[in-house]
Amino acid sequence: MAVKIVTSSEMRRIETAADAGGLSFDQMMENAGRAVAKAIDEWMGAQGRRVVILVGPGNNGGDGLVAARYLAELGAAPYVYVWKRQTAGDKQFDQAAARSIPSTSLSDDPDMCTLRRLLANCDILVDALLGTGMARPIEGELKGLLETVRQELTQLRKPDDGGLCAPAEGVLEARGPWVVALDVPSGLNSDTGELDPAAIPADMTVTLAAVKLGQILSPGAAALGKLVVADIGIPPELSADIRLEMATPAWVADHLPARPADAHKGTFGRALAVVGSVNYTGAAWLAGAAAARVGTGLVTLALPQTLYPAVASRLAEATYLLLPHDMGVLAPDACKVVSEKAGEYEALLIGPGLGHEKPTEEFLRRLLGGQKSAVRRQVGFVHSRSAQAEDTPVSLPPLVVDADGLNLLAKVERWWQLLPAESVLTPHPGEMARLMGSETRQVLANRIKYAADMAASWGHIVLLKGAYSVIAAPDGRLMVLPFANPGLATAGSGDVLAGAVLGMRAQGLAPFEAAVVGGYLHGLAGELARDELYQAGVIAGDLVERLPRAIRRLKGLENGASRDR
């Protein structure tokens, strides 16, 4: 099951309904604190850790106090630092005190010397000051508190040579505590993504019951660190009406194509990719290799003939359809060759590396102009010679359009009516703006809305790329991918994504599911590459190599299991 993405008002409605249904607010708080402690323990181990918990006045602070108790049970040494909370008669505070968990209040530490000492000697800092209801700028005492914490963290995290310098080895690992935000980092607007200047970015955010909308919007998305969604016991039917969801490993694993033991290459589909030009040979390889690496039975690259030696020398496993070209870019006559072969494939990709030249633009116009309507009658069907003689158009297979294919589409009047029904479009915000006849900043201001609106208007699947990529279907389904990885911001990354989606489509997944699964595999491959190489060194080829490992991880085979299932 996917995880819901909610606004603050939707979250309040769901919690109220859960309370009315028998899951009390107190029990939800207990479950939340336990889940936060568990997340910390699973991420870095709680045993022996010195944990400072910043506790605020509301339910977020109550969750933090519960977390302190469970962290103590797990062998940690928690310390509670209270801001503006009435502790007299506070059940959660009393229970923490009964476990001999020490505490200090800001009112008793006006110069924050105790706070500084605690920060200098702790391993983990838990931010439980403000919850999802924060909407006003942070001012006054709280601003001073957060600024002090930020200053101390900055100082503590400076690399330290410890008095001994080894120039050839670089700097030593930075010190300082890990920051865990409870539900949201204090200062993040959970509806808009706005981030107060005083906010402390987290290394991990444990959000409760559902992802909050502001967590996937900029600039707040950059302040989350690792995002963990904690189950606090709310029945899933209470959020069944919410359509915006985040993909989970279980959802994606459940939609991966089956791999029967008696399969042959035809079982896993045939994919055709119209890719490449004289200046962009790498795009052709990346898209084709990605389609192969996600399990497609046969991948054929249709590219300008002059590119064949360069690409085939890197991807011997593909077959090739050599096309007429004009100085290394697709010539209009290539349309006839592609049209004659397209019906032999289960899915078609157009775009990576094609370039923007006039001959290629004319090629695409001719190819789409051969469509009788936007509704395909039969996937992979090729009319007989007699039918073609009567000028019946050749039907294109299910279509994925990326990169230069999208930029060329934007020049065609009412282009969306010329594509096979529910084609998959994979634009970045700039390409999305061109398709809409708008500006990039407009798209960035409301990515989810425009992805949903345009998918419904155009009748196609929109995979709007970026941190927390959004996939929207014409029927209103909306899914967000859980990846915000600077390592993916590299040339060719989008070509790998397009190839992965193509491969899923060729293996029989429906268009929306193919976009989500292909996009998720691409994102997970990026996470694997970042973990191994560091984000600044990741290149697109690293993603291709890790696509099979991403599938293996989703199938639960990363821990030494030897047989597929």
N, C-alpha and C positions, 0 to 999 in steps of 0.2 A: 504493500500500500504506500502511496506517495504521502508526503507530509504537507499539510495545509499551510498556506501563507495568508496571514490575517492582519487586519487593521486593529488598533487598540479597542475600538468600539465592538468589533466582532469578537475579540478575545473576551471582553467583559460579558457580552451576551452568552457566550459559550460557558464561561465559568459560572454565571448565574444559573443557567439551565442545569449544569452539572450539580450545583448545590441543591437546587430544587428536586433533582432526581435522586438525592441521597448521598452524593459525594460532597461532603461538607467542605467549606473553605479551609477549615483547620486541617482536614485530611489532605487537601490539595497542597497546603503549605508543607505538611510533613513529607509528602511524596516529593515535592520540589527540592527541599533541602537534602533529602536522601539521594536524589538523582544527581544533584550538583556534586556532592561528596564522591559519589561513585564515578562520575565523569573525571574528576580530578585524579582519583586513584588509578583509573584505567589509563589516563594519559601520561602521568609522570610518577605515580606511586605515592600514596599518602604516608606510608610508614616512615616515621622519623622526620617528616617535613614540618618546618615551622611556618605556620599559616596566619597571616593577619587578615581579618575580615572587617571591612569598612561597612558598618551597619547604619542604614538610614531609618526614617520614621515610618515608612509604609510597609505594605506586604513584602516588598523586595527585601527590606531589612529583616523581616520575620523569616523569610526563606533563608537568609544568610545565617541567622541564629540557629536555625534547624541544621543547616549544613555544618556549622561548627560542632554540634553534638556528634553528628555522624562521622566527621573527620576525626574527632577524638577517638571514637570507637575503632576507626581504621588505623590508629597508631600515630596520628599526626599530633602536633602541639599547637592547637588553635589559640588565637588571642583576638578578642573582640574590641574594636575601636568604634565608639558610638557617636553619631552626629544627630542632634535634634530629635532623639527618641525618648519618650517618656517610659523609663524602665520600671517605675513603680507599678506593680500589678500586671506587668507584661509577662504573660505565661511563657512565651518562648525565651525571654531573657532569664526568667527564674529557672527554667529547666537547664539552660546552659550554665548558669551559676551553680546549680546543684551538681553538675558534673565537674565542678572546680575549674571551669574555663575562665581564665582571667579576663578582665575588661578595663577599659579606660574610656572616659567621655571627653570629647573636645572641650566641653565646658570646664573640665578639670585640667585641661592641658592647653591653655590659651596660646602659649608660644610654640606649641606642637613639637616640643623637644622629645616627648615620649614617642610621638608618631615617627619622628625621624630615626630614633633609636630602633624602633620596631622594624621599620623598613630596611634599615641597614643590616638587620640580622635575620630576616625572614627569607624563606624559599619561594613562597607563593603569596600573592596579594589577591584577595577576593573583593571585587567591587559590588557591594549590595546596598548602594546608597540610594539610587533612584531607579524606579521601574519604568514601565512602558507609558505611564501617564505624563511624563515630562514634556512640556510644550513651551515653557518660557525660558528665556536666557538665564544661565546660571550667574548668580550675583552674590555679593556679600560674603558671609561666613563660609558657605559651601565652595564658592569660587576660590577663596583663600586656601581651603583644605585641599582641593584638587590641584591647585597650582603648586602647593608644597609637595604633594605626592609626585607630580610630574617632574619637578626640579630634582627631587631626590632620586627618582628612577633614572633620569638622564645622567646624573652624576655616578650613580652606582653601576650603570651599564657601560661606562667608558672602559675600553680595553685596558688591561693592566699588565705590564711586563713584570711586575713583582720585583723590580730592582735589578733583574738580570735580563739583558737584551740579547736576543738571538736574531739578528737582522734577516738572515736567509729564511727564517721560518715564519715571518710575518707576526702579526699581533696575536696575543693570547685571547682565549674566549672571554667575551664580556661577562661581567658579574651581574648581580641584581636579580630580584625576584621575577618570576613569571606572573603575569596579570590574568586573572580569570574574571570575566564579567558575568554576573548573574542576571540572566534574561537579556539585558542590553547594557552596553557600556553607559555609565551615567553621563548624560549630555547628548545621547543619541535620540532623536525624535523617531519613535517607532512607526510613525505613519509616513513621514516625508523623507527620511534619511538625512535630514539636516544634522550637523554635528557641531555642538558648542565648542568654542575654542578651548574651554577648560577641560573638555573630556579627555579621559585617559584611554588610549587605544589598548585593546586587549590582545593577549596571545591566544586565548580561547574564550569563546562566549558560549555559555550553556543556556540556551533559550528554552522556555517552558511550554510544553504542549504543542506549539506550532511556531513556525518561522514568522517573524514580524515583518510587515511590508517594508519598513524603513531599513531593515537589515540587508536588503538586496538592492537598495538605491544608493547612488552616490550623493555625498561623500561618505556616508555612514558605513557603507559596505567595506570600506578599506580599514575600518577600525575594529573589526570583529575578531581577526585572527582565525583560528580553527573554529568552525561553527558546529555545535553539537545540539541536537534537539532531544530534550528529555521528556519522556512519557511520565505524566503525573496522574494517570488514571482516568482521564476524561474519555467517556465513550465516544468512539469515532462518529457515530450517527449524529451527534450534536453539531458537527461541522460539515455534514454531507452536502449542504447547499453551497459551500464555498468552492468555487471552480479553480481558483489559482492555487497551484500545488508546486512542491519541489520534488524532483525525482530522487528516489532513494536507491541504494544498491539492490534491495530486495525487488523493487518494481522493475528495475532494468534487468536483473538476472532472470526474472520471470518471463521477460519478453525476448530474451536472446533466442535466436533460431536454434532448433533442435539439430543434433548431429548424430543421426542414426548410424549404427555400425555397418549396415549394408548399403551405405550411400555411395554414389559416384559423383563426379564433378558436376553433372547436370542437376543433381539434387540441390546443390547450393547456389544455383542461379548463374546467369550470364550477365555481365555488366559491360556496357559500352561507354567509354568516356571520350568526348570530343574536347581535346585539350591541347595546349601548347602553341608556341610560335617561336620564331627565331631568337627572340630575346628572353624567352621564358621556358626553357627546356625543363628546368627543375620542377615547375608546377605540374607538368605532365607526369613525371616520375612519382612525385609525392602523392598525387591523387590516385594513380593506378596502384602504387604499392600499398597505400592505405586500404583500398578496396580489397586487395588480395589478403592483406593481413587480418582483416576482420572476418575472413572465412569464405569469401566469394569463390565459387567453383571455377569460373573462367572470367578473366578480365581482358578486354580488348581496348587498346588505346588507338583512337582515330586521330591522327595528327598529320601536319604537313610532312610530305615525304622526306624533305631535307633534314628533319629532326630525327629520323629513325635511327641512325648510327649512335647518336649521343644517348638517346633514351633506352634503346634496346640493350645497349652494353651494360646498363645498370639494372634493368628489369627484364631478365630473360624469361621469367615465368609468364609474362603476358603474351597475348597475340596482338597483331598490329593490323590496322586498316589504314593504308597510306593514302593521303588525300592530295588533290591538286592544290598548289600553293602559288602565291604571288610574292616573290622575294621573301619566302619563309613564313608568310601568314596565310591563313586559309583563303582560298579563292572561292568565288561564288559557285563554281562548278562542283565544289566538294559536296554541295547539297545533294546532288544526284547519287553520289556514292554512299553517303550516310543514309539517305532515304531507302535505298535498296537493301541495306543490311540491318536497319534499325529493328525490323520486326523479328529478328532472330534473338533478341535480348529481352531480359525481364526488366531492365532499368537502364536509363540513359542519363549521363551527366554532361552538361554543357557549361564551359566557362573557364576553368583554371588555366591561366597563361595564354588565353587567346589573343590578347591585345585589343586595341580599339580601332584598328585600321579600317578604312572604307570597304575593302574586299571582304573582310570578315563580317562587318555589319551587314553587307548584302547577302552573305552566306546565311546568316541567321534569319534575315527577313524571308528568304526563299524557303528555308526549312520550316519555319512557322507558318508561312503562307500556304503551305501544303496541307495545313490542318483544315478539315471541313468544319469542325466546331470544337469547342473547348471540352466536349464530352467524348471520351474514347469508348468505342463499342466493345473492343476486345483487346486485351493486353497482348502485345507481340504479334498481332495479326498483320499479314502482308497480303494485299489484294492480288488476285491472279493477273496475268498479263492482259487478259481480255477486259478485266475491270479497269486496269490502268489505262487501257486504250480509250476507255470511255471517260477519262479524266477524273476518276475517283481518286482522292488523295491517299497517300500512304499514311498509316496511323503510327504515331510515335509511341514508344513504350513509356511507362511511368518515368517522369522527368525530375531531375535535380538540377537546379541552376545556381551557379556560384560565380563570384568574382567578376571577370570581364563579361561573362554571359549576362549578368545582371546589369552592368553598365551599358551593354549594347541593347538590352531589352528596354531600358529607360528611354531610348530614342525611337521606339516603335509605338505608334498610336494605339491605345487600348490593347496593349500587349497581353494583359492577363486573359483576354478572351481567346487568344491564340494557343495557349498552352493546354496540354492534357489536364483533365480535372484533377484537382488536389495535387498539383506539382509541389515540390519542396523547394523553397527559395531560402538561401542562406546568406543574407546580407550582413555586413557590418553597418554601423550607424550611418556612415557616409553613403554607402550604396543604397541603404533604405531611404535616405533623404532624396536621392536621385530618382528612385522608383516612385516616390510620392510627389515629386516636384516641389520639394520643401528644402529645409536647411538642416544640417547635421545637429545643430544645437537644439532645434525643436524636437528631433527624435530623442536626443539624450535627456531632454527634460521630462519625458514621460514614455520610456521605452515599452513598458507593459501595455499601456493604452494603445499606442500606435501599432504594436505587433498584433494585438487583438483586433483592432478596428480594421486594419488592412487585410488581415487574413480573412475576415468576414466579407469585406468589400471585394477583394480579388477572387475569393474562392480557392485559395491555395494555402499550403502550410508555410508559415513564416518562422524561420529560425534566426532570430535577431541576435547576432554575436556580441560578445563583450563579457565583462565580469558578470556572473550570474546570467548567462544567456537565456533568452526567453523563446519558448516554442509555442506558437499559437495556431489553432486549427479553425477552419471556417465555422464549425459547429459550436465554438465557444470554449473548447478545452484549452487550458493554459498550463504550461509546465515550465518551471525554472530549473536550470542546472546548478548544482551546488558548488561551482568552481569560480574562484576569483584568484587567478594565478598569473602574475606578471611574466612567468616563463612562457606563457602561450602567446605573448605579444612579440612575435618574431615572424619574419618573412616565411611564407609557405605554410604556416600553421593552419590557415583557412583551407588550403588545398587538401591537407590531411583530413580535416573535418568533412569536406565535401566527399572525399573518397570513402570515408567510413559510412556516411549516410547512404551513398550509392550502394555500397556493399550490403547494407541492411535491407535496402529496397529490393535489390536483386535476389536476396534470399527469401523474399516473400513477406516481409513485414509491411503492414499498412503504412501510409505516408507519415502520419503523426508519430506512430511508434518508431518508425525508422529514423526520424529526425531526433527523437529523444534518445534512443539507444546509441545511434551513431555519435551524437553530440556528447553523451555521457562517457563513452569509451575514449573519445578524444580528450575530454577533460581529465579523466582518470589517468590516461597515459601521461598527460602533462604533470599530474601530481607525482607520479612515479619518477619521471625525469627530474623534476625539481628536487625531490628527496635525494636522488642519487648524485646529481650534478651541480646543484644550486641553480636558482632561477636565471641568473644572468648568463649562464653558459648553455642553456637549452636551445637547440635548433630544431627545425621541423622534422628532420630525419630521425631525431631522437624519439619523437612521438610515434613515428611509424614502427620503429623497433619494439616499442613497448605496448602496442595495441594487443598482441596476443597475451601479454602478461596481465593487461587490464581485464580481459575476458576470463583468464584463469583465476584472477582474484575474485571476480564476481561469482564465479562458480564454486568458490570456497576451496580452491586447490592450491593455495599459496603455502600451506604449511606441510608440504612433503607428501601429499596424496599423489598417488601414481596413476590413478585411472580416472578418465573423464566420466562425467555423468550428466 
